[in-house]
């Protein structure tokens, strides 16, 4: 079974600064996909970014980018120019790309990000 | 707004009761997924339906069941409720059977007293 680990229960950053959230995962599969989701106080799960395991290029979405290290099974999220609205719980998630659990997402424990003005 | 709707938003009930949570996927999406978010277990995958058929099963209790109807909406039935079933239940949808990005609804907050 796949596992996802977020080793930072809490992180903080000053507004306009850069912060990196860590995520590692364990899998024996070669094909899969990874996500970062954001959960603000409203509890809504909002997609931040997606990465395909077969792509070497790191995904980028505006101020959000990832550092995907497949061999190390590491998938970190970098938030540049942090804004107050970035404050939320961030979840790393692993998606199965085949087998009987095709489509299932496995989530990490989450990292609470605080942004200081 | 993800386009996924869930009703009700909040539900308060007593132990031993049965409740039904409803989910309408985004227009055109064929897959529906159910997840449970609790303080002690985190976010856990429960079950997936694709075009009316069960596709994948996770840590879903036998007291829980789900189905997807011909109009593609889905219902999650929770019976013989226990205090530990109190959680936020999310529905997500995606276009196909698995690889597509899942978009989450706002969740149903269940409190069992």
Interface residues (C-beta under 8 A of the other chain):
Chain A: X33 X35 X37 X42 X43 X44 X45 X46 X47 X50 X91 X95 X96 X97 X98 X100 X101 X102 X103 X104 X105 X106 X107 X108 X109 X110
Chain B: X2 X31 X33 X35 X42 X43 X44 X45 X48 X50 X55 X56 X58 X88 X90 X92 X94 X97 X98 X99 X101 X102 X103 X104 X106 X107 X109
